[in-house]
């Protein structure tokens, strides 16, 4: 990661988070939901360049058995510069000091980036036991 980038342990603001999500093509989420989600994060980091958040990552979970790596987002024009790795290094350090032996640490990788997470010891689930998810849509 080039000079000038600063990794800070903090939540992104609602506006920063919305901007990051939009930049990578993720769905919009209600502002109140974002506020609650960010406030309830166990750990968050932002990478800042010239007072602009160019990436972030969070850990969510129950503080005991289950932890999830969430929202590893880097602005497209800043990808492949080591920023995601810096975010994950900070997250893994947090997990090593806060998760107990045997804790489950999960994540959902975007298409094409599972190799990135494999560097940190994450493994794909077998095809006969795939993960599942639901994005709630209110009618």
Buried (B, 14 or more C-beta within 10 A) or exposed (E): BEEEBEBEEEBBBBEBBBBBBEBEEEEEBEEEEBBEBBEEBBBBBBBBBEEEBBBBBBBBBEEEEEBBBBBBBBBEEBBEBBBBBBBBBBBBEBBEEBBEEEBEBEBEBEEEEEEBBEEBEBEEEEEEEEEEEEEEEEE
